[in-house]
Amino acid sequence: MIFKYKDYYKIACDYCGEVMLDEFEGFYKAVNYKKEQGWRSKKVGDRWQEICPSCQVYIRKLMG
């Protein structure tokens, strides 16, 4: 998830809970950065989930 913490946006993996240490002044700056770092988004219902690279590997292994 991308969430607002005080005056900044932060990024957390919805699967393992990893939170990036980086903080961003704007929502779309956070979106662009997470894409550059290999994170992916998945829409579940009406919400977006953020998936870190480690969880992406784990999910691929589970799906076989």
Secondary structure as the mmCIF struct_conf table of DSSP 4:
data_model
#
loop_
_struct_conf.conf_type_id
_struct_conf.id
_struct_conf.beg_label_comp_id
_struct_conf.beg_label_asym_id
_struct_conf.beg_label_seq_id
_struct_conf.end_label_comp_id
_struct_conf.end_label_asym_id
_struct_conf.end_label_seq_id
STRN STRN1 ILE A 2 TYR A 5
TURN_TY1_P TURN_TY1_P1 LYS A 6 ASP A 7
STRN STRN2 TYR A 8 ILE A 11
STRN STRN3 ALA A 12 ALA A 12
TURN_TY1_P TURN_TY1_P2 ASP A 14 CYS A 16
STRN STRN4 VAL A 19 VAL A 19
BEND BEND1 LEU A 21 LEU A 21
STRN STRN5 PHE A 24 PHE A 24
BEND BEND2 GLU A 25 GLY A 26
HELX_RH_AL_P HELX_RH_AL_P1 PHE A 27 GLU A 36
TURN_TY1_P TURN_TY1_P3 GLN A 37 GLY A 38
STRN STRN6 ARG A 40 VAL A 44
TURN_TY1_P TURN_TY1_P4 GLY A 45 ASP A 46
STRN STRN7 ARG A 47 ILE A 51
HELX_RH_AL_P HELX_RH_AL_P2 PRO A 53 MET A 63
#
